[in-house]
């Protein structure tokens, strides 16, 4: 514990130590209290083995790195979905690599969760949509308009961004997209931007004129559109 504590103190940019425990029972109480992202766990401990943690957390929400002097436990630990397995004496470089692996895994899982939440939100929206065929240089793609969040001009071509973060490069100008997309759903905020009004969260004049979308994207609004933007969007929502 002392060695791990000293090593973790050298990586404040990666982890923050929430506490330590000398046995599994105290460790379980600490986990329930602190709800950590990661648990560094020995296997041979007083009274109970560290591998028994799965008796208390069948599908733990936290990641586990086992730290032990006995490599015979490696297969059991990895079979139980531990992120990593470190042998004593602990090597700082190996520990840092394990921490980076955990951070990368947590980041990926959080992105997946955010994507799932966004997918659930869009499927709950009562929005009519239609499939449109979009040309690009080597073929075409079919996309439903309800999932298109906004489009923007890219010189003589256009780019479509969907609610799921997908980017579609279209070999047509923005004017073409404005013609084929439902006119009661897509509003031209700017000469270079076309927005699906169903994805608008708010319009703000603070630090510039922007429409804020539910995904967090900010779309500029041209000065000439500011005066009647609310009126036009209200009319579109009513149709």
N, C-alpha and C positions, 0 to 999 in steps of 0.2 A: 504493500500500500504506500509506504514512504517513497519507494523508488518511482512508482507510477505518479504519485503526487508531484514529485520533483520534475519528472519529465513533462507532465501536463502543464506545469507552470512555464515551461519553455515554449508552449504553443498557445498563447492566449488568443491568437488570431483564428485558431481552429476550434477550441473547446473552452468551456467554463465548467470547472469542477463544482458539483452541487453537494457532494458529501461522500463519505466512505463508511463501510461497515465491515466488521470482522467475521461475520457468519451469514449464512443464507437468510435466516429469519429476520435479522436486523436489516439485511439488504432489501428484502421484499417490502418491509415497512418503509424504508427510505424511497424505494421506487414508487410506491403508492402515494407518498407524500410529495415527491418532487416531479413525478411524471417525466423522466429524462428521455432524451433522444437516443442515448447510448449508455450501455452498461458494460464495464470492464469487469470480468468475473473469473475468479479462480475456480478450480474444480475440486481439488482436495482441500476441504475446509472442515472445521470442527462440526461434528454432529451430522451435517448433511453435505452432499456433493453439490457443486455448482450446477451440474447437469439437471438436478431436480427442480431448477427454476421453471422448467416447462410443465411441472405438475401444478404450478400456481398461475402461470401465464401460458395457456395453450397456444395462442397466436399473439405473441407480445407485440405491442405497438412500438416498442423501442428496439434498437439494434443491439446485438451482443457480440463482444469480442472476448473469447476465452483466453486467459493467461495462466499457463501452468508449466510445471517442469516435466510433465509426463506426456510424451507424444503418442502413447497408446490410445489416448482419448480423442485424438484428432478426428478420426472417422466419425465417431459418435457425435462430436460437436458439430461438424460440418453437415452431417445428415439432419441435424436438428435446426438447420438454417442459420447458424451463427454466421455473421459477416466475415469473421476472420478468426485466426487461432495463432497466438503468439507463445513461443516457448521461452521459459526462463533460462539463463539470465536475459532480461528484457533488453532488446536492442532499440535505441532511440529512433534510428532511421526506419526500422520496420514498424515501430509504433506510429510514427508520423505518417507513413504510407497507409497504414490501416485506418487511421483517422481520416485521411483524405478520401479513402474509399467509402467510408461511411457518409461523409459530407456529400460526395457525389451522388450516392444512392438516395439520400434524403432529399437532395435537390430534385432529382428525377421524379421521385414519388410525389413531391409537392406539386410539381408541374403537371403530373398526371391527374392529381386531385383537382387542381384548378381547372384543367381542361374538362374533366367530368362535370364539374359544377357548371361550367359555361354551357356544356352540351345539354345538361338537364334544364337550364334556364331557357335556352332557345327552343327546346321541345315543348316547354310549357307555354310559350308565347302563342297566342292565337293569331297567327299571321298567314295570310294566303300567299302562296308562292307558285311559281311556274318554272319548269325546267327550260333553260336556255342553252344553246350551243355556242361555245366561245372558241374562236379560232386562235391558234398560236402557230409559230413557225413550222413545227413538225407534225401538226395534226389539229385535234380539237378536244375539248373537254365539255361535259355537260354538268351544269351546276344549277341547283334550285335557288331562285332569287331570294327566298326568305333567309338563306344563310349568308348572303352577300352583305357585308357590313358597310363597306365603302369602296370607291374606285378613285384612282387618280391618274392624271396624265403623265406619261413618260416620253417626252418628245412627241414623235408621231404615233406612239403606241400607248397602251393603257395597262394599268395594273389593278387587279381586283384582290381585295383582302376579305376573307370570310371571317365569320364569328369565331371559328376554330383556329384562326391564325394562319390559315393556308393562303399562299400567295399565288395568283394566277396571272401570268404575263399574256396579254392579249395583243395580237397583231392588228389592232384597229384603234382609231383615235377615240377619245372620250365621248365625242359627239355621237359616235356609232352606238356606244353602250347606252347613252341616254335615250336613244331611239328604240332600242330593243327591250330595255328594262321597264317594268310597270311605272307609268308616269305618276300614279297615285302613291307610289312608295319611295321613289328616288328623287331627291332634291339636289339641285346644283348649287352648292354653297359658294362656289368659287369657280373661276374659269378652269381650274385644274382639279376640282374635287366634286364627286357625286356621292351622296350619302343616303343610305336606307333609313328613312325616318323612324322605323320601328326599333332601331337600335340606339336612338338618341336618348341620352339621360338628361342633359340640360344644355342651355346656351348661356354663355357668360361673356361679358365685356371686360372682365378683370384681366389686366396684363395682355390686352389684345382681344380680338373677337374670335371666339372659338365655340364650336359645338363639341361637347364632351359625350363620347359614346359609352355604352355600358361596359365595354371591354377595357376602358381606360384611355382609348385613343382620343386625340384632340385634332379636330378638323377646322382649318381656318375658314372664316366667313368674310367675303369681300365687303368693302364699305358700302357698295351700292345695294347690297342685299339686307343690310342690318335693319333698315326701317320697316320692312314688311315681312321679315322672316317668320315671326310668330303667326301672322295672319295666314301666310301661304301654307305653313305646316299644319295649322289647325284645319284649313280647308282640305288638305290631303288626307288627314286622319279621319275626316268626316265622310269621305267618299268610299 
